[in-house]
Amino acid sequence: MAEIVNLRRVRKTKARKDREAMADANRAKHGVAKPARDLAKARIDKAEREIEGHKLTEEKNDKE
């Protein structure tokens, strides 16, 4: 005898899998969210400013 299948449940499960597949494709297509990008850029900029602040300056000799 065949197993009884709830068609509504099967349809909803298939739709859920399709949405998840589309979400994965969109994540790959569009990359990182803007707030995460902005945060990463701000951290990099701050690190560069701190490095520049710790560098020693060389004095030029203006003897000609």
Backbone as XML, in Angstrom:
<?xml version="1.0"?>
<chain id="A" units="angstrom">
  <residue number="1" name="MET">
    <atom name="N" x="0.837" y="-1.173" z="0.000"/>
    <atom name="CA" x="0.000" y="0.000" z="0.000"/>
    <atom name="C" x="0.888" y="1.244" z="0.000"/>
  </residue>
  <residue number="2" name="ALA">
    <atom name="N" x="0.473" y="2.282" z="-0.680"/>
    <atom name="CA" x="1.248" y="3.516" z="-0.807"/>
    <atom name="C" x="1.131" y="4.358" z="0.465"/>
  </residue>
  <residue number="3" name="GLU">
    <atom name="N" x="2.128" y="5.178" z="0.670"/>
    <atom name="CA" x="2.128" y="6.065" z="1.834"/>
    <atom name="C" x="1.250" y="7.275" z="1.532"/>
  </residue>
  <residue number="4" name="ILE">
    <atom name="N" x="0.490" y="7.712" z="2.488"/>
    <atom name="CA" x="-0.378" y="8.872" z="2.315"/>
    <atom name="C" x="0.485" y="10.125" z="2.465"/>
  </residue>
  <residue number="5" name="VAL">
    <atom name="N" x="0.348" y="11.029" z="1.484"/>
    <atom name="CA" x="1.171" y="12.243" z="1.451"/>
    <atom name="C" x="0.260" y="13.456" z="1.538"/>
  </residue>
  <residue number="6" name="ASN">
    <atom name="N" x="0.615" y="14.363" z="2.409"/>
    <atom name="CA" x="-0.114" y="15.616" z="2.521"/>
    <atom name="C" x="0.444" y="16.561" z="1.460"/>
  </residue>
  <residue number="7" name="LEU">
    <atom name="N" x="-0.327" y="16.824" z="0.414"/>
    <atom name="CA" x="0.149" y="17.631" z="-0.711"/>
    <atom name="C" x="0.451" y="19.073" z="-0.300"/>
  </residue>
  <residue number="8" name="ARG">
    <atom name="N" x="-0.299" y="19.605" z="0.630"/>
    <atom name="CA" x="-0.048" y="20.973" z="1.104"/>
    <atom name="C" x="1.333" y="21.062" z="1.750"/>
  </residue>
  <residue number="9" name="ARG">
    <atom name="N" x="1.674" y="20.083" z="2.558"/>
    <atom name="CA" x="2.965" y="20.063" z="3.232"/>
    <atom name="C" x="4.102" y="19.921" z="2.213"/>
  </residue>
  <residue number="10" name="VAL">
    <atom name="N" x="3.907" y="19.063" z="1.217"/>
    <atom name="CA" x="4.927" y="18.877" z="0.180"/>
    <atom name="C" x="5.126" y="20.172" z="-0.600"/>
  </residue>
  <residue number="11" name="ARG">
    <atom name="N" x="4.021" y="20.831" z="-0.950"/>
    <atom name="CA" x="4.094" y="22.083" z="-1.704"/>
    <atom name="C" x="4.818" y="23.162" z="-0.898"/>
  </residue>
  <residue number="12" name="LYS">
    <atom name="N" x="4.513" y="23.275" z="0.382"/>
    <atom name="CA" x="5.163" y="24.272" z="1.222"/>
    <atom name="C" x="6.647" y="23.973" z="1.399"/>
  </residue>
  <residue number="13" name="THR">
    <atom name="N" x="6.996" y="22.707" z="1.541"/>
    <atom name="CA" x="8.400" y="22.321" z="1.677"/>
    <atom name="C" x="9.179" y="22.667" z="0.415"/>
  </residue>
  <residue number="14" name="LYS">
    <atom name="N" x="8.592" y="22.392" z="-0.741"/>
    <atom name="CA" x="9.247" y="22.702" z="-2.010"/>
    <atom name="C" x="9.423" y="24.211" z="-2.153"/>
  </residue>
  <residue number="15" name="ALA">
    <atom name="N" x="8.403" y="24.989" z="-1.806"/>
    <atom name="CA" x="8.483" y="26.448" z="-1.897"/>
    <atom name="C" x="9.568" y="26.980" z="-0.965"/>
  </residue>
  <residue number="16" name="ARG">
    <atom name="N" x="9.674" y="26.403" z="0.223"/>
    <atom name="CA" x="10.690" y="26.831" z="1.190"/>
    <atom name="C" x="12.097" y="26.571" z="0.642"/>
  </residue>
  <residue number="17" name="LYS">
    <atom name="N" x="12.293" y="25.408" z="0.037"/>
    <atom name="CA" x="13.599" y="25.080" z="-0.543"/>
    <atom name="C" x="13.935" y="26.004" z="-1.708"/>
  </residue>
  <residue number="18" name="ASP">
    <atom name="N" x="12.930" y="26.317" z="-2.523"/>
    <atom name="CA" x="13.150" y="27.227" z="-3.653"/>
    <atom name="C" x="13.535" y="28.625" z="-3.176"/>
  </residue>
  <residue number="19" name="ARG">
    <atom name="N" x="12.844" y="29.114" z="-2.139"/>
    <atom name="CA" x="13.176" y="30.442" z="-1.597"/>
    <atom name="C" x="14.584" y="30.462" z="-1.029"/>
  </residue>
  <residue number="20" name="GLU">
    <atom name="N" x="14.965" y="29.394" z="-0.337"/>
    <atom name="CA" x="16.305" y="29.319" z="0.251"/>
    <atom name="C" x="17.376" y="29.293" z="-0.844"/>
  </residue>
  <residue number="21" name="ALA">
    <atom name="N" x="17.113" y="28.570" z="-1.914"/>
    <atom name="CA" x="18.063" y="28.522" z="-3.029"/>
    <atom name="C" x="18.208" y="29.900" z="-3.667"/>
  </residue>
  <residue number="22" name="MET">
    <atom name="N" x="17.085" y="30.608" z="-3.820"/>
    <atom name="CA" x="17.143" y="31.953" z="-4.398"/>
    <atom name="C" x="17.884" y="32.907" z="-3.471"/>
  </residue>
  <residue number="23" name="ALA">
    <atom name="N" x="17.686" y="32.772" z="-2.174"/>
    <atom name="CA" x="18.378" y="33.624" z="-1.202"/>
    <atom name="C" x="19.880" y="33.383" z="-1.264"/>
  </residue>
  <residue number="24" name="ASP">
    <atom name="N" x="20.297" y="32.132" z="-1.374"/>
    <atom name="CA" x="21.728" y="31.827" z="-1.491"/>
    <atom name="C" x="22.314" y="32.449" z="-2.748"/>
  </residue>
  <residue number="25" name="ALA">
    <atom name="N" x="21.589" y="32.356" z="-3.857"/>
    <atom name="CA" x="22.062" y="32.942" z="-5.113"/>
    <atom name="C" x="22.175" y="34.459" z="-4.987"/>
  </residue>
  <residue number="26" name="ASN">
    <atom name="N" x="21.203" y="35.086" z="-4.336"/>
    <atom name="CA" x="21.249" y="36.543" z="-4.162"/>
    <atom name="C" x="22.392" y="36.961" z="-3.247"/>
  </residue>
  <residue number="27" name="ARG">
    <atom name="N" x="22.665" y="36.168" z="-2.218"/>
    <atom name="CA" x="23.788" y="36.494" z="-1.323"/>
    <atom name="C" x="25.100" y="36.462" z="-2.094"/>
  </residue>
  <residue number="28" name="ALA">
    <atom name="N" x="25.253" y="35.470" z="-2.938"/>
    <atom name="CA" x="26.474" y="35.362" z="-3.730"/>
    <atom name="C" x="26.548" y="36.485" z="-4.758"/>
  </residue>
  <residue number="29" name="LYS">
    <atom name="N" x="25.415" y="36.850" z="-5.319"/>
    <atom name="CA" x="25.373" y="37.865" z="-6.369"/>
    <atom name="C" x="25.658" y="39.259" z="-5.819"/>
  </residue>
  <residue number="30" name="HIS">
    <atom name="N" x="25.085" y="39.578" z="-4.675"/>
    <atom name="CA" x="25.165" y="40.935" z="-4.152"/>
    <atom name="C" x="26.234" y="41.125" z="-3.081"/>
  </residue>
  <residue number="31" name="GLY">
    <atom name="N" x="26.849" y="40.078" z="-2.615"/>
    <atom name="CA" x="27.965" y="40.209" z="-1.687"/>
    <atom name="C" x="27.578" y="40.597" z="-0.278"/>
  </residue>
  <residue number="32" name="VAL">
    <atom name="N" x="28.418" y="41.414" z="0.327"/>
    <atom name="CA" x="28.310" y="41.766" z="1.737"/>
    <atom name="C" x="27.341" y="42.934" z="1.915"/>
  </residue>
  <residue number="33" name="ALA">
    <atom name="N" x="26.618" y="42.941" z="3.015"/>
    <atom name="CA" x="25.673" y="44.015" z="3.312"/>
    <atom name="C" x="26.415" y="45.336" z="3.521"/>
  </residue>
  <residue number="34" name="LYS">
    <atom name="N" x="25.760" y="46.424" z="3.194"/>
    <atom name="CA" x="26.386" y="47.739" z="3.273"/>
    <atom name="C" x="26.879" y="48.093" z="4.683"/>
  </residue>
  <residue number="35" name="PRO">
    <atom name="N" x="26.113" y="47.842" z="5.754"/>
    <atom name="CA" x="26.644" y="48.161" z="7.097"/>
    <atom name="C" x="27.929" y="47.394" z="7.411"/>
  </residue>
  <residue number="36" name="ALA">
    <atom name="N" x="28.029" y="46.158" z="6.986"/>
    <atom name="CA" x="29.245" y="45.387" z="7.232"/>
    <atom name="C" x="30.409" y="45.946" z="6.410"/>
  </residue>
  <residue number="37" name="ARG">
    <atom name="N" x="30.136" y="46.350" z="5.157"/>
    <atom name="CA" x="31.172" y="46.960" z="4.314"/>
    <atom name="C" x="31.659" y="48.256" z="4.932"/>
  </residue>
  <residue number="38" name="ASP">
    <atom name="N" x="30.724" y="49.103" z="5.380"/>
    <atom name="CA" x="31.083" y="50.389" z="5.975"/>
    <atom name="C" x="31.914" y="50.198" z="7.238"/>
  </residue>
  <residue number="39" name="LEU">
    <atom name="N" x="31.551" y="49.218" z="8.056"/>
    <atom name="CA" x="32.291" y="48.955" z="9.281"/>
    <atom name="C" x="33.711" y="48.500" z="8.968"/>
  </residue>
  <residue number="40" name="ALA">
    <atom name="N" x="33.866" y="47.619" z="8.004"/>
    <atom name="CA" x="35.191" y="47.134" z="7.633"/>
    <atom name="C" x="36.044" y="48.277" z="7.096"/>
  </residue>
  <residue number="41" name="LYS">
    <atom name="N" x="35.453" y="49.147" z="6.274"/>
    <atom name="CA" x="36.193" y="50.264" z="5.712"/>
    <atom name="C" x="36.612" y="51.234" z="6.818"/>
  </residue>
  <residue number="42" name="ALA">
    <atom name="N" x="35.732" y="51.484" z="7.767"/>
    <atom name="CA" x="36.055" y="52.395" z="8.871"/>
    <atom name="C" x="37.200" y="51.840" z="9.708"/>
  </residue>
  <residue number="43" name="ARG">
    <atom name="N" x="37.195" y="50.538" z="9.952"/>
    <atom name="CA" x="38.287" y="49.931" z="10.726"/>
    <atom name="C" x="39.614" y="50.021" z="9.985"/>
  </residue>
  <residue number="44" name="ILE">
    <atom name="N" x="39.592" y="49.801" z="8.685"/>
    <atom name="CA" x="40.824" y="49.894" z="7.882"/>
    <atom name="C" x="41.337" y="51.325" z="7.878"/>
  </residue>
  <residue number="45" name="ASP">
    <atom name="N" x="40.443" y="52.301" z="7.691"/>
    <atom name="CA" x="40.844" y="53.706" z="7.685"/>
    <atom name="C" x="41.459" y="54.112" z="9.025"/>
  </residue>
  <residue number="46" name="LYS">
    <atom name="N" x="40.856" y="53.651" z="10.111"/>
    <atom name="CA" x="41.374" y="54.002" z="11.437"/>
    <atom name="C" x="42.759" y="53.398" z="11.646"/>
  </residue>
  <residue number="47" name="ALA">
    <atom name="N" x="42.942" y="52.161" z="11.223"/>
    <atom name="CA" x="44.248" y="51.513" z="11.366"/>
    <atom name="C" x="45.305" y="52.254" z="10.555"/>
  </residue>
  <residue number="48" name="GLU">
    <atom name="N" x="44.957" y="52.696" z="9.345"/>
    <atom name="CA" x="45.908" y="53.433" z="8.519"/>
    <atom name="C" x="46.268" y="54.771" z="9.159"/>
  </residue>
  <residue number="49" name="ARG">
    <atom name="N" x="45.272" y="55.460" z="9.734"/>
    <atom name="CA" x="45.553" y="56.735" z="10.406"/>
    <atom name="C" x="46.480" y="56.530" z="11.602"/>
  </residue>
  <residue number="50" name="GLU">
    <atom name="N" x="46.260" y="55.469" z="12.359"/>
    <atom name="CA" x="47.102" y="55.199" z="13.520"/>
    <atom name="C" x="48.532" y="54.880" z="13.091"/>
  </residue>
  <residue number="51" name="ILE">
    <atom name="N" x="48.689" y="54.143" z="12.021"/>
    <atom name="CA" x="50.032" y="53.817" z="11.522"/>
    <atom name="C" x="50.734" y="55.090" z="11.062"/>
  </residue>
  <residue number="52" name="GLU">
    <atom name="N" x="50.023" y="55.942" z="10.333"/>
    <atom name="CA" x="50.607" y="57.204" z="9.876"/>
    <atom name="C" x="51.015" y="58.076" z="11.064"/>
  </residue>
  <residue number="53" name="GLY">
    <atom name="N" x="50.238" y="58.042" z="12.126"/>
    <atom name="CA" x="50.540" y="58.845" z="13.293"/>
    <atom name="C" x="51.783" y="58.376" z="14.043"/>
  </residue>
  <residue number="54" name="HIS">
    <atom name="N" x="52.149" y="57.128" z="13.890"/>
    <atom name="CA" x="53.305" y="56.590" z="14.594"/>
    <atom name="C" x="54.595" y="56.683" z="13.784"/>
  </residue>
  <residue number="55" name="LYS">
    <atom name="N" x="54.495" y="57.091" z="12.541"/>
    <atom name="CA" x="55.691" y="57.188" z="11.705"/>
    <atom name="C" x="56.523" y="58.386" z="12.115"/>
  </residue>
  <residue number="56" name="LEU">
    <atom name="N" x="57.810" y="58.236" z="11.997"/>
    <atom name="CA" x="58.729" y="59.332" z="12.275"/>
    <atom name="C" x="58.879" y="60.159" z="11.001"/>
  </residue>
  <residue number="57" name="THR">
    <atom name="N" x="58.981" y="61.468" z="11.173"/>
    <atom name="CA" x="59.160" y="62.329" z="9.999"/>
    <atom name="C" x="60.637" y="62.596" z="9.803"/>
  </residue>
  <residue number="58" name="GLU">
    <atom name="N" x="61.024" y="62.692" z="8.543"/>
    <atom name="CA" x="62.414" y="62.984" z="8.214"/>
    <atom name="C" x="62.510" y="64.463" z="7.905"/>
  </residue>
  <residue number="59" name="GLU">
    <atom name="N" x="63.518" y="65.113" z="8.505"/>
    <atom name="CA" x="63.720" y="66.527" z="8.243"/>
    <atom name="C" x="64.634" y="66.670" z="7.044"/>
  </residue>
  <residue number="60" name="LYS">
    <atom name="N" x="64.262" y="67.587" z="6.168"/>
    <atom name="CA" x="65.069" y="67.823" z="4.978"/>
    <atom name="C" x="66.109" y="68.891" z="5.280"/>
  </residue>
  <residue number="61" name="ASN">
    <atom name="N" x="67.289" y="68.687" z="4.774"/>
    <atom name="CA" x="68.331" y="69.705" z="4.905"/>
    <atom name="C" x="68.197" y="70.673" z="3.755"/>
  </residue>
  <residue number="62" name="ASP">
    <atom name="N" x="67.964" y="71.937" z="4.048"/>
    <atom name="CA" x="67.780" y="72.950" z="3.006"/>
    <atom name="C" x="69.079" y="73.689" z="2.711"/>
  </residue>
  <residue number="63" name="LYS">
    <atom name="N" x="70.208" y="73.052" z="2.940"/>
    <atom name="CA" x="71.489" y="73.693" z="2.643"/>
    <atom name="C" x="71.767" y="73.557" z="1.159"/>
  </residue>
  <residue number="64" name="GLU">
    <atom name="N" x="71.879" y="74.680" z="0.494"/>
    <atom name="CA" x="72.192" y="74.660" z="-0.936"/>
    <atom name="C" x="73.430" y="75.399" z="-1.236"/>
  </residue>
</chain>
